Amino acid sequence: MSAEQRVRVEVVEGVADVRLARPEKRNALDPAMFEAIVRTGEQLRHDPSVRVVVLSGEGPDFCAGLDFGSFRAMAGGERLSASAQLPPTSGPARATGQRAAWVWAELEVPVIAAIHGNALGGGLQIALGADIRIVAPDARLSVLETRWGLVPDMTGSQVLPELVGRDVAKELTLTGRFVDGEEAAALGLCTRTAPDPHAAGIELAREIAARSPHAVRAAKRLLDLAGRVDLATGFAAEQTEIGALIGSPNQIEAVTAGFEKRPPVYEDVAPRER
């Protein structure tokens, strides 16, 4: 299967339904899968019709992590992921695995990961790149790398402590233990549980897609700044964003539609250049 076939995308009414599509290998990560994930994220970034993304996996798992071929190559000191052919980037994530996770955080629109089955190692780190994670109660998640004599190197070492706290991040990483969906939600590793995470993700995505896309993108930008910049910078960013929104066509449409008790019709947002 080529890189282009490893990820399937369908966009309906502003919601991009993105599915990792290597179910016979539990959506395990090899160079072609890394390449497909990164290229899909980059393509969605340039699609003004996309307002929300739902990321899931076909078959029994979300993503079981690196495939066995990658581990065999590591025994000889080789990193197969480095052979993936990726478009250039100016972002902070440079390594292939990092980009496969961070490309979702870099999207201007919200990304919802719908997790069922296994989300292990690199698969979990890809899910950590999403803004929201909805997980099946019986899903299995693990920061698995130490079991293989490795460390999380797909942005997880930096993102995980922000979600669950430094101490919990250390416990999960140093033990490599498995947690189910219920515990993952309790720890803050995931947002909430749902019997059918994909259906719940699509429902939430449709709700978000019905909001002003300018306001949604601005809100994501502001919330991503929180805790990463000083308060003066964060407060100033609030005023910049609200100043750009007040009186804009989509903001006027939101108010007008509300008073007229009808669904709003919003203009799409032109992607920002990086």
Rosetta blueprint (number, residue, H / E / L):
1 M L
2 S L
3 A H
4 E H
5 Q H
6 R L
7 V E
8 R E
9 V E
10 E E
11 V E
12 V E
13 E L
14 G L
15 V E
16 A E
17 D E
18 V E
19 R E
20 L E
21 A L
22 R L
23 P H
24 E H
25 K H
26 R L
27 N L
28 A L
29 L E
30 D L
31 P H
32 A H
33 M H
34 F H
35 E H
36 A H
37 I H
38 V H
39 R H
40 T H
41 G H
42 E H
43 Q H
44 L H
45 R H
46 H L
47 D L
48 P L
49 S L
50 V L
51 R L
52 V E
53 V E
54 V E
55 L E
56 S E
57 G E
58 E L
59 G L
60 P L
61 D L
62 F L
63 C E
64 A L
65 G L
66 L E
67 D L
68 F H
69 G H
70 S H
71 F H
72 R H
73 A H
74 M H
75 A H
76 G L
77 G L
78 E L
79 R L
80 L H
81 S H
82 A H
83 S H
84 A L
85 Q L
86 L L
87 P L
88 P L
89 T L
90 S L
91 G L
92 P L
93 A L
94 R L
95 A L
96 T H
97 G H
98 Q H
99 R H
100 A H
101 A H
102 W H
103 V H
104 W H
105 A H
106 E H
107 L L
108 E L
109 V L
110 P L
111 V E
112 I E
113 A E
114 A E
115 I E
116 H L
117 G L
118 N E
119 A E
120 L E
121 G L
122 G H
123 G H
124 L H
125 Q H
126 I H
127 A H
128 L H
129 G L
130 A L
131 D L
132 I E
133 R E
134 I E
135 V E
136 A L
137 P L
138 D L
139 A L
140 R E
141 L E
142 S E
143 V L
144 L L
145 E H
146 T H
147 R H
148 W H
149 G L
150 L L
151 V L
152 P L
153 D L
154 M L
155 T L
156 G H
157 S H
158 Q H
159 V H
160 L H
161 P H
162 E H
163 L H
164 V H
165 G L
166 R H
167 D H
168 V H
169 A H
170 K H
171 E H
172 L H
173 T H
174 L H
175 T H
176 G L
177 R L
178 F E
179 V E
180 D E
181 G H
182 E H
183 E H
184 A H
185 A H
186 A H
187 L H
188 G L
189 L L
190 C L
191 T L
192 R E
193 T E
194 A L
195 P L
196 D L
197 P H
198 H H
199 A H
200 A H
201 G H
202 I H
203 E H
204 L H
205 A H
206 R H
207 E H
208 I H
209 A H
210 A L
211 R L
212 S L
213 P H
214 H H
215 A H
216 V H
217 R H
218 A H
219 A H
220 K H
221 R H
222 L H
223 L H
224 D H
225 L H
226 A L
227 G L
228 R L
229 V L
230 D L
231 L H
232 A H
233 T H
234 G H
235 F H
236 A H
237 A H
238 E H
239 Q H
240 T H
241 E H
242 I H
243 G H
244 A H
245 L H
246 I L
247 G L
248 S L
249 P H
250 N H
251 Q H
252 I H
253 E H
254 A H
255 V H
256 T H
257 A H
258 G H
259 F H
260 E H
261 K L
262 R L
263 P L
264 P L
265 V L
266 Y L
267 E L
268 D L
269 V L
270 A L
271 P L
272 R L
273 E L
274 R L
